[in-house]
Amino acid sequence: MIIPIRCISCGRAIAQLWDDYQRRVTEGEDPKKVLDSLGVDSYCCRSHFITHVDVAKDIMKYKR
C-alpha cells in the first residue's frame, strides 16, 4: 500500500525518494534514468520502486 521506509533487503532509506520518483515518471521520464539520477543503484532498492503499486487511494474509498 505505502512504499516501505527502508529497503527490506539492504536497509537503505528509500521512502523519501518515492514522491520525486512518482512525479517524474508520471511526467513521462524513463524510470531507469530517474532512479539513476536519484542515486538508487542496488537491485533490491530499485525493485521496490518499479514494482510498487499505490493502492491507498483505492482503499480509502471504502468505509467500514
N, C-alpha and C positions, 0 to 999 in steps of 0.2 A: 504494500500500500504506500508506504513512505520509504524513500531511499534510506538505507541504514546510515547511521552516523559514521561508523567505521567499516572498513572492508572486513568481511568475515574471515578471509584467509590471512591477510598480512597485518591488519590492524591500523592501516593508514586512514586518517580522517578524510572522508570524501563528501560528506553531506553539504558542505559549504560551496561546493562546486556545482551542485545539481541545478540551481536556478539559472546560472550563467550558461551551462551546457544546454538546458532545455530551451532557453530563449534563442540561443544562436542556431540550434538545429531547426527549430520551427521557422526561423527566418530564411532557411534554405542552405546553410553551410553544411559541408561534409562532416559527419560525426568523427571521422578519423582525424581530420585537421583540427577540429575543436578540442578533442581530447589531447592531441599533441601540444596545442597551444596552452592548455590548462596544466600541462605537466603530469598528466596521468599516463605513466609508462608501463606499469605492470599489467599483465593479462587479467589477473584476478580483479583489480580495480576497474579496468575497462569493461569487463563483463557486467558489472553492476550497472553501469551507465547504459550500455547497449541493450541489455535485456530487461531493464526496469519498465514496468507498465504502471502509470499513475492512475489508480482507480479510486482515490479518496473522494473525488467529486461525484462519482457514480454512486458510491456507498452513502454519501451524505443525503441523497435524495430520499432514502427510506428511513422512516422513523420506527420506533418500537411500537 
